[in-house]
């Protein structure tokens, strides 16, 4: 497809995360993740929208957690169909009229017309929302001209409460979503949003262990907006064993396609993860055999040496991937919310923490390396029982 006119996206400004337990979310963001609580919905908006919102911020990351207050509101409707999850992605744009015009011309489906409001200081905000192939997740596009509040009806605290971002979070690096079938989402991102292909990979456990009676695979395509750098990683299950794929299981648990995780970039991942582990936050586990093979992997990838001690990465279970001399990334994944809270209604969403040191990929090498390391650990365990 020939390049199309960009929508004028500046950045992913914030996300709306619909939850059953707002106080639990407040504790997670302010006490564990060290986000600041910057404000929430006014009494009037809470009553009119039948939901209460609290906004949490660290660096340029803003997460708005929303809990129903009665029936009929957006959060209530989401939670009638799904567990906790990301229901709205909010993009700041340069010119909302242009964005609306381009989306409608390309076949986008607006939920509403552009709304315009002013604050007491003369600041202006204009916004509209569209439906998407991301299940019940909508996209909102917002243009600001001196408008101070995060959204109309938002009341900012005189002083932020809770965390101080001592963990060094910077910004949303990318959004990852899962689908039962990928083509409609990719076509929509390309032809409606004007995004371009950035990166792709496919992996299946049977590539390594073909004689398995079960397995899991995925096909992943990253689309991006070159104008803003906003990136979407998009996954679908890959046969064989389609139904046991982690991607398919996610869609079943969410009860549809949607946002699987948000990746947050960080200044110093070792400092960040040390602090989070001290706060007893749980991460997806990595077997020690992954680190036994890491020096050889770094050589094969052409990365060579890295700045970090492998023993430290092993202790913290931080993953490494790269492609090129001293060009790599460090990443780790939190447990999904349902695992953190031991409650299925908390949903399968999770966070990734990532530090990039020259590499622009998405950790594809870790798919294979993690599986191989798990296989080695399992074999060693079997031999120990003989």
N, C-alpha and C positions, 0 to 999 in steps of 0.2 A: 504494500500500500504506500502511495506517495505521502510525504510528510504533510500534515495538516496544521492549520493554525492552532497554536496552543491555547488552552483555556484561560491562561493567565493565573494559574495557581501559584501562590507564594510558598505555602507550607501546609502541612497537616497541623492545624492549630490546636485541636483538642478532640477527645473522644467522649461519648456518652455511654456509660457502662450501667446497665440496668441490673439492680441487685435486690435480693429479698431482705437483706440485713444491712442497713446503712451504717449503723454504729460499728459493726464488725469491719466494714470497709474503712471507716474512719481510723480505727485502731491500726489496721494493716498499713495504710498509707502514711500516717503520721508517726507511728511508733516503730514500725519495722522498716519501711522504705524511706523514711525521713523526708517525705514530701511535706510541704506546708499546706495547711488548710487556708485557702485565701478568701472563702466566702461561700454563699449559698443562695438558694431561692428565697425571695421575700415571702412574707405570709400571704400576700395577695396572689402571687404566682403559684405558691404551693396549693392554695385553695382552688384557684381557677384551673390549674393543670392536673389537680388530683395526684400530685407527686412532689416529693421533697428532694432537692438537689444539694450536694456539697461538692465543691471543686477543690482539687488537690494539685499542687504544682511543684516541680523540681526542674531546674534549668528551664528549657523551653517545652517541657512535657506538661500538659494539663489533662487530667482525668476528672471527668464530672460523673460522680456516682449518683444514681437516681433510684429512689425507692417509692413504690406506689403509696398513695394516701387515699384509699377508697378505690372505687372501680371506674374504669372508662378512660383513664389517662394512658399516655404512650407506654410508660413503664409497666403498667398493669397489663396492657394488651400484649406486650412482649412476653411477660412472665406467665401469662396464661398458656403460651405455646412453647416456651423455651425455658431452660435454666438461666441463671445469671449469664450475661454476655454483653458484648459490644453491639449496640443498636444504632449508633449514629457516628459517622466520621465527619468532622467539621474542617473545611478547608478555607483558609484565608485566600482571597483572590484580589487581583488588581482592579478589575472592572466588572462588577456583577452583571451589568447589562450585557456586556460582551459574552460573559460566561453563559448566561441564560440563552442568548441568541444562538450561540454555537451548539450548545447541547440540544436545544429543541430542533435545530436544523438537521442534526446528525441522528435524530431518532431517540434522544433521551426523553424520559417521562417525568416531567415536573409534578411534584405533589401539590404545589401551590404556586401562585405568582410571586413576584418579588415583593417583599415587605420592607418598608422604609420607616425608620424611627429616629427621633432625636433625643438627646439627653439634655439636662438642665444647662449644661455648659455649651450647647450648640454642636456637640459632636453628633455625627450621623452614622447609622449602621443600616445596611441593606443585605437581605439574605433570602434564600429559597432552598428547597430540598428536592431531591429526585429519588425515585426508586432505583434499585440496582439488582444485578444477578446474585448478589451476596445474601441471598435469603431475605430476611426481614430487616437487614441493615440498610439504612438510608445514608445518602451523602448530602451534606449541607454546605453551601457555598456562601461565604460571608465577606462583604467589603466593609472596611472600617475607615472612617474619616474623623478621627479624633474622638470616637465613641469610647468611653472609659470602661464601662462594665463588660464582663465576659459575654453576657447576653441580656436581652431585655428582661427586667425583673430580677436580675442578679444583684445581691447586696454584698459588697466587698467588706471584709473585716477591716477595722481601722489598722490593725497590725496582724500579719499572718500568724496562725496558731500551729503549734506542733513542731514538725521537722524543719531543718535548716539546710537540707541537701548537702550534708557532710559526706555523703557517699559519692558525690561528683557526677550525678546524672546530667546529660547534656541536652539530648533531643530524641525524638522518635527517629530511629534509623530506617525501619521499614515495617510494613504491616503484612502478616501472613494469613491467608485464608484457605479454607478447604472446601472442595466441591465434589459431589458424586461424579460429575462430568465437567471437564475443564473448558472445552471449546466455547460454549456460550459466553463465559466470563471473559476469556481472552479476546474474542471478537468484539465484545462490548467495550472493553478497555481500549482496544485499538481504534475502533470505528466511531464510538461515541465520545469517549474521554480523550482520544487522540494520543494515547500512550504508545510507547514503542517497546519491542523486545529488548531486554537487557542481558538476560542470562537464563540458562535452562539446564536441567539435569534429569535423568531418570535412574532409579536404583531399585533393585529387588534383592531380597535376602537369598533367593535361589540362584543369583549370579555367583554366590560364594559357596552355598551349600545346596546343590541341585537335587539331592536326594531327600530333602526335607518333606515331611507330610503336612507342613504348615509354613507360613511365611507372611511377609509384609513388604509391600512395595509402593512407590509413589512416582509420579511424574510431576516435576515442578518447573514452572515458567515464571520468571520475574519480568514484570512490565514496569516501565518508568516514564515519568514526565521529564524530559531533558531540561525543560525550562526551569523547573523548581527543584529537581532531584528527588521528588517524591517517588517511592518505590513500593510496589505490591508484589509479594511472592505468593504464587497461587499453586495449589496442589490438588491432584486427583489420585485416587487409588490406582494401582497398576496390577494387572493379573500376573500370575495366578494367585489364588487365595484372595480375591478381591474383597470379600466380606470381612476377612480378618485383618485387612490393611488398617494401620493406625489412622489413616485419613478417613476411611469409611466409618470406623468406630467413632471418630470425632463427630462426623455428620449425624450418626445415629444418636449420640449423646446430646448434641445440641438440638436435635430434631430439625435438621436442615443444614444447608451450607452457611458459612459465616466466618467471622474473624477467629482464627485459632490463637494467634499470639501477636503481641506488639514487641518489637525489639527496641530497646533503649540504649543509646550510645552512652559511654561513660569515660571519664578521664583516665582512671586507673582501676582496672577491673580487679586486680589483686587486693587493693585496699577495700574496694566495694564489697567483694565477696567475703573477705575476712570479717568485715563488720556485720554483714547479713548473717553469716554462720554463727557469730557470737550472739545474735538475736534469735537463734534457733530456727531461722527460715530454712525450709527444705527445698532441695534442688533435685532434678532428675539425676540418678546415680550414674557414675562412670566407673567401670571396673579397672583395677590396677593394671591389668594387662594392656590396656590402651596406652599407658605411659611407658610400659616396657618397650613397645614398638615405636614410640614417638620419635626418637633420634633417627631411626632408619627412614621413617615417613618424611621427616623434614628434609633429609638428604634427597630422597626420591622426588619430592615436590620442587626441589631447587631452592628452597628457602634457606637452607644452611643453618646458621646459628640464629638463636633468638635471644632477646634481652633478659627473659625470665628464666629462673631456675626450674628445671623440669620437676624437681622434688617439691617445689612450692605449688606448681600447677597440679601435681598429683594429690597433695594434701587438700587442696581446695576443689579438686575435680573440674578444673577449667579446661576447655577443649581448645585445640589449635588447628588452624587450617591456613593454607596459603598457596601462592603460585608465583614464584619468582624470588630472586635473591633478597633476603631480609624483608620480604613483603608478605605479611600474614595478618590474621585476625585472631582474637581470643574471644570465646563465647561460652556462655553457660545458660541453662534453661531452668527456671523455677518449676516446681511441681505444678500441675494443673490445679485450679482453685478447688475442685471437688476433692482432690487428694490433700491439699493443705488443710481444709476444714473438715475432712472426713464426712462430707455431705454431698450427695449427687446433685442437689438443687443448686449448689455453688457453681456448677458448670465446668466444662473442659478447657476454658480459656487459661492462658498462662503468659508470663513475661519471659523474654530473652534479654540478657545483658550482654552487650558486645563492645569490644574495643578494637578499633581498626588501626593497624600499623602498616598501612600501604595497600592492603588487599581489599578489593571491592566486591568480592564474592559473598557467598552465603553459607560457607561451611560444608560444601558438597562432599569433600573428602572425609568428613566426620561420619557420614552415613555408613560408608563401608568400614572405616576404621573402628567405629563403635561396635558394629555387628561382628567383625572379626575378633575383637577383643573379648566380647561376650562369649563367642564360640570357644576361644582359648580357655577362658575361665571355667566354662562348663566342662570342657574336656579334662582340665586339671582336677576338677571336683570329682568327676567320674573315676579317674585313675586313682584318686585318693581313697575311694571306697572299695577298690578291688583288693 
